């Protein structure tokens, strides 16, 4: 046990890149703190580490007694037989023992204290290294599946990090030994674990931002600014870009010669679609740029909270996107609720709004008396007449088929 402890911690120091001298201090401190509880100051405890022989020695003075009752005492018979033939009661003789010669319970206590202190030292180092690499991209190798926490353990050099399931891109598959890049998000005390763990992400929008900063010189140099990124990981990302100097075209800078720059980012994201959006402070143009559809006929902004976008019928599906992803991401980017219409749909929407807020008395040919009959029957708006059938209207008191037909016609073209 004596040699095993020293050998194990020295190997651990090398693997975890911990300070070997500090680890030796921890060993000494742990042994001293444990044995001091059973010894008195006059026992003059010393702990020595012999790296050449690979052993830990414990040296202390024992008081000579008739019959020993603790580790700080030695029977006069043993003292005279093994240490000093002239030893007398009350004298002190010096013992030197290897750690494993103490009782097993005491050795286990020492071992536990050493493990806890080294874990604290490792956590401190991980935290310091994390503080340096937080919010950056790191490269690592898939080391193992973490079934307890869910995800993959990734060797990132200074520690094993965790890529949780919820930080992985859907439909991406990893194998043990694969090299990956990921974004360092935070450190977390994992469930049923005593040490802290660095958490990685491949879904975070900042992961895309760091890839752009690494691949696009104009962004790295500060001539081009990423204003905002919205993302549906593994499917689509929209990156809003603003040129900070005249003459810089954000799209050209990001695409690169023959598309090399943007293709490099797409490959890292396993083919995720990336939309480059040029920033503008014009609300209508912002919506147009965010959607990325050329044939937008008109954009109507409603009180700065919603936008109605009118497109050609053949472009409506493109504007909405597969599973509505394009319009949803555009809405996040612009912070507006975006609705896509064809010209006919938008006209019908506006007509419905007009009918809903207009009273039946606004219809052509509706007299005050007729309006009162309709109102008494629950038809208060032009929309009520538009939705009712001719038979329902004709069944009202004093109204006939011709009147019903005339009201329906007036509501239809209101």
Protein Blocks (a to p, Z undefined) as FASTA:
>chain_A
ZZmmmmmmmmmmmmnopafklmmmmmmmmmmmmmmmmpcfklopaddddfknopacdddd
ddddfbdcbfkbccfklmmmmmommbcehiacdddddfklpcfklmmmmmmmmmmmmmmm
mmmmmmmmmmmmgoiacddddfbdcfknopadddehjaccdddfklccehiacdehiacd
dddfbdcddehiabdcddddfkbmklmmmmmmmmmmklmnopaccfbdcddehiaccddd
ddfbghiafklmmnogghlmmmmmmmmnnopacddddddfbfklmmmmmnopaklfbdcd
ehhlaccddddfklmmmmnoghhlmmmmmmmmnopacddddfklmmmmmmmmmmmmpcfk
lpghiafklmmmmmmnopabfklmmmpcfklmmmpghiafklmmmmmmmmmmZZ
